[in-house]
């Protein structure tokens, strides 16, 4: 069963500006873009650096180090050098609260 945890207020998330949070030791990048909020693992699958330091455009987040871009909806990379996806997590909005679950369902 997924356990959702409040990680931020919706009002503190700036459009197209990633915000790094940590949930039970898991680094997560929150991104408010195109009218939605996405939660994606904050560590690039290629270079082990923070994705929340990168740019957001067209529902993708770009790794600042080597330029790999990841789809915020699926976690799949759409450009080299990254070839492995990064995990994405379910998000719920309740009022001004942003809740994310990093719990794996069995």
C-alpha positions as CSV (number, residue, x, y, z in Angstrom):
1,X,0.0,0.0,0.0
2,X,1.3,3.4,-0.9
3,X,2.0,5.8,1.9
4,X,1.7,9.5,1.0
5,X,3.8,12.0,2.9
6,X,3.4,15.8,2.8
7,X,6.6,17.2,1.3
8,X,5.7,20.8,0.4
9,X,3.0,23.4,0.0
10,X,1.8,23.9,-3.5
11,X,2.1,27.6,-3.1
12,X,5.9,27.3,-2.5
13,X,6.5,25.5,-5.8
14,X,7.5,27.9,-8.6
15,X,6.6,27.0,-12.1
16,X,9.4,25.1,-14.0
17,X,11.7,25.4,-11.0
18,X,12.6,22.0,-9.4
19,X,12.6,21.7,-5.6
20,X,14.7,19.0,-3.9
21,X,13.1,17.2,-1.0
22,X,14.0,14.0,0.8
23,X,11.4,11.3,1.8
24,X,12.6,8.5,4.1
25,X,16.1,8.9,2.7
26,X,15.0,9.0,-1.0
27,X,16.0,12.2,-2.8
28,X,13.1,13.5,-4.9
29,X,12.8,16.5,-7.3
30,X,9.4,18.1,-7.2
31,X,8.4,20.0,-10.4
32,X,5.4,22.1,-11.0
33,X,4.9,22.5,-14.7
34,X,2.1,22.6,-17.3
35,X,-0.6,22.7,-14.5
36,X,0.6,19.5,-12.8
37,X,3.1,18.6,-10.1
38,X,5.5,15.7,-10.7
39,X,7.9,13.8,-8.4
40,X,10.9,12.2,-9.9
41,X,14.0,10.6,-8.3
42,X,16.5,13.4,-7.9
43,X,19.6,11.4,-9.0
44,X,20.5,11.2,-12.6
45,X,20.8,7.5,-13.7
46,X,24.0,8.4,-15.7
47,X,26.1,10.6,-13.5
48,X,24.8,10.4,-10.0
49,X,24.1,14.1,-9.7
50,X,21.1,16.1,-8.6
51,X,18.4,16.6,-11.3
52,X,16.8,19.4,-9.3
53,X,19.7,21.6,-10.3
54,X,18.7,21.2,-14.0
55,X,16.4,23.0,-16.3
56,X,12.7,22.1,-16.9
57,X,11.1,22.4,-20.3
58,X,8.2,20.6,-22.1
59,X,7.5,18.3,-19.2
60,X,11.2,17.2,-19.1
61,X,14.0,17.8,-16.6
62,X,17.5,18.1,-17.9
63,X,20.6,16.9,-16.0
64,X,22.9,19.9,-15.7
65,X,26.1,17.9,-16.0
66,X,25.9,16.1,-19.3
67,X,22.5,17.2,-20.7
68,X,20.5,14.0,-20.5
69,X,16.7,14.9,-20.3
70,X,14.1,12.8,-18.5
71,X,10.4,12.7,-19.0
72,X,8.7,13.9,-15.8
73,X,5.7,11.6,-16.5
74,X,7.7,8.3,-17.1
75,X,11.2,8.9,-15.9
76,X,12.5,7.7,-19.3
77,X,15.6,9.5,-20.8
78,X,15.2,10.9,-24.2
79,X,18.8,11.7,-25.0
80,X,22.2,10.3,-24.4
81,X,24.3,9.8,-22.4
82,X,21.6,8.4,-20.0
83,X,20.1,5.2,-21.1
84,X,18.3,4.1,-17.9
85,X,15.1,5.7,-16.6
86,X,14.8,7.2,-13.1
87,X,11.9,6.3,-10.8
88,X,8.8,8.6,-10.8
89,X,6.5,8.7,-7.8
90,X,2.7,9.3,-7.4
91,X,1.7,12.8,-6.3
92,X,-1.6,13.9,-4.6
93,X,-2.6,17.5,-4.0
94,X,-4.9,18.1,-1.0
95,X,-5.7,21.8,-0.6
96,X,-2.2,23.5,-0.6
97,X,-0.4,20.3,0.5
98,X,1.7,18.3,-1.9
99,X,1.9,14.6,-1.0
100,X,4.3,12.1,-2.5
101,X,4.6,8.3,-2.1
102,X,8.0,6.7,-2.5
103,X,6.7,3.4,-1.1
104,X,7.0,0.5,-3.5
105,X,3.8,-1.6,-3.7
106,X,4.2,-5.3,-3.4
